[in-house]
Amino acid sequence: MARTGSLIGRRALIVAGAGTAIAAAGGVLLPSGPDPDPQDDGRPAGPVGLFDVSAASELLPPSPLHHASGPQSVSYGDGSGTVYALQVVPASVRLPDERRPLGGRARRLAGDLCVSVLSRSGAETGHMYLRGFGHGISFGVESSGGELLLWVESDVDPRTGYGRAVARIPFHDGVVLDSSSPRVRHHRPLPGSQQLHPTLDPAARRVLVSHWIGRTHHYTVYRTEDFVSGRYEPLHHVEDSALRDGETFQGCALHGDHIYQLTGQQYTDAAGGNPPSAGGNTFVSAIDVRSGRTVGRRKVTAGPRLNFREPEGIAVRPGPEARLCVAFSVKTPGRRELAVYACPPGAGPSA
């Protein structure tokens, strides 16, 4: 689970070249842009960006990760169906070089993550530990020269449990990698920002970084090659026009001209604020990466009978016909599991 929507008014910010913002007392002074699109009635009809959220179908049935804690995000490296998931290491787990197991709160603030690799049927095929990296709200998977690389937040802020930088690291099954290792290069493209969460658009060779400036949420897009070489010159920089007050941000993805943003919370009981009878409060929004305008917003109604059903990650599964994938944390006896639903291409882009 991530931060909720800011109480400060959110308007689009387009920044050319390296991008600038004018600092003001207690925050950041941003230029005004278009108001958010009013498509917020929750109708599960029509495309969101390029994808039909109303036609979402089960891609991965509820499946256990390496540990019993719930997923935080998912990513796909290719169209094979292999899914990569991040979870916070749960309480009572003791890693090989640790003298004693840590509690759940200590793990969260330490930014200790576990990467699980699942086949398309849900069988675990590998795992890796990332110690001191962050909370794992979103991440990316890249295949390069026969090597599998993970794009993750890094350099955890011990006050919050979220990353302050971005790292590109090789995946090695069974390994424990520390964020403080000299093998980890920390990219710091956005000085002064907090809670940096990367993801990839592999088809267009772009990196999307979600980040917060004070109490407002932003997105910045870079060319992958530029970012890796340390040239942090944005292609686009927009302020989040879709996140609404009180909503919980649960991840993002980049595909074509749209940023896809996931929000929502877990089911409550019948007397709570988000009962199953109301269909949940999970929404996917599409933000035009060129203008910052919200161009689509729809409620996700897939998997209505999942137990607990907390949205925990959004990703694009690449391939000849890309799919927008929404992940849920599901409660089963003794643990949380991961379920993924795929949204097919829609009839055309929302406008």
C-alpha angles and dihedrals in degrees: 000000000000139000124309125239119291122255089221116093111264120219132164121273120196115188124188122213114349093352129231139207128194113238116228132185107288096359147002126303108223131186117254119255138171119314118251116277110263094231093120103116093108097237107162092219136099130028126300104213103315098337135082105227092182090063096054114144134186113279099166122022117221103298133177121247124213091277134032095249120101127264122264100191144344137217139185123214096192142347096278094099096246106143127202118205134188123212133171110252105255129232120282095029113129116197118214098265097039121104094213140002118269128229123250096256091048090052092049094050091044090056095231112169138180122210115211123194116206131185120232088267093053100257115142112243101172148346142199136189123231109193120197096006108114144255101311102230090159138351142168138233121215131185111210128167093339091310126112112225128192122210107207142156112264145181096054120223101230090208093062109014092236128118125258097196143027125249134191108207137169118251113237118178114243095003126134110217122189121213087225092059115120086231090069118083112202115211113207105186097154113048111201095023124117136207099026114195120178132200134170140237097201095180092060096030094239135141122214118201119194112202144158127236105195105309098339128090122228141180127212126187126204138177107259094230092050093049094049091050092050097253100133098187109145125228088198137003119187136167114234108264096175106056110098130205111280095014120128115231110225105174147302143234135194125220128154112322095340141083109208114212127194123205135169148094139244123278117272126204121277092276095049132091097261108037122171089244089068093055095247128272100263112137135179116206129189119215120193103237092208099053105018090233121142104238101175141015127176138166116247109230098172118122096018093169097053111125112246092350104198116175107238113171144348128216142161115242104214125221142105087306108028120213129207107226126204118195128207133195109228128195118230128165108297099354150033122257137197125245123180130198123194125216115207125219113285130227090269142327118300116244 
